[in-house]
Amino acid sequence: MLLHETDSAPQSRNLRLPHCPQCGDVLLAPLMAEHVDASHVRNYWVCESCGHTFRKSHTFGRALEDA
């Protein structure tokens, strides 16, 4: 999917969207997200422009427990 910047887009938002490692196109949402545990998520991506597939893992700080 191609995302074009326009002058009408709000400049106050700081969006950090991922890019395809093969063609550089912007990726809007993962195909699937696998929640391994409370602090580990794997996102599976497919680029709509070139078809490149890859996964990216994210580990977060320890989840807060309810008091």
N, C-alpha and C positions, 0 to 999 in steps of 0.2 A: 504494500500500500504506500502510495506516495503522499507525503505530508509536506505541503507548501507553506512557507511562512508568508504572512500577510501583514500589512501595516495596521490592520484592524485588530490583530491579536493583542491581548493585554500584555504589556511589558513587565508587569509586576509579578507574574507567575514565573517560577523558576522550574520548568519541567525538564527532567533528565530522562528522556526516553532512550532505550537501548537502540543500538544500531547493529545491522547484520555484519558479522565479521568478514564476510566474503564480498558483498557488493556495497556495503555502507548505508543501505536504505534504513529508514527509521522503522522500528517495530513497535506496534501499539500495545499488544497484549500477548502473553504466552498462549500456546495451543493448550497446554495443560500445566497445572501446578500440583506437585506432589508434596504434601506436608509429612515429612519424615518423622518429625517430633515437634514439640512446642518451640524449638529454637532452630529448626533446620527445614528449609524449603528448597525444592528443585523445580526450576521452571524449564519447560520444554518449548523451544521456539522453532517456527518455520517462517522463513522469509517469503512473503508473497511475490516479491519481484524476481528472485533468482532460484527459489526452492531450497536453499541451504537450510539444513536442520542442525540444531545443536541444543545442548542443555547447559544451564548455569545454576550453580548451587549458591545459596545464601545462608549463612549462619548468623543468628541474632543473639544478643545477650540473653541471659537467663530470664525466662518469663516470670512476671510478678505473680505471686500466689495471693488468692483472696484472703483477707483477714477475718 
